[in-house]
Amino acid sequence: MTVNPVDAIGSRREARETALGVLYAAEAQSRDLLEVLADRPISPADYVVEIVEGVAAALDEMDQLIGRHAEGWSTDRMPAVDRALLRIAVYELCYQPEVPRGAVLSEVVDLAGEYSTERSSRFVNGVVSAVADEVRPITSDST
């Protein structure tokens, strides 16, 4: 029996990192997200494909949502890594209800600290938290 990589511990983290690479590469090369995804030499995990296809399908809507919560920043002025991370997190918050809100927030902040600027973790945390409050507010029976 083959184990789906997304079922393994830490695999969503790996999928997010791979999706980050695809989103960043597409922007750096001025190419379509789906082209960059299709050109990967090894087929990515299903969750990577879900993230990238989901971001591509709802990009404008997600950028508007991000822009509303990024006080004083438009998405085109943000560092490319931060923009990609925000898009991944907003996609998960809006379209992946089975992924816990807390996991999305924690992972995006960790990834920002690892892959972006010194101030990115705080910025990304603020924007994603505000988006989460709008699209997936905390209730007494959720986290």
Summary of the structure (lengths in Angstrom):
residues: 143
radius of gyration: 14.6
end to end distance: 33.6
largest distance: 50.8
contacts: 423
relative contact order: 0.13
helix: 71%
strand: 0%
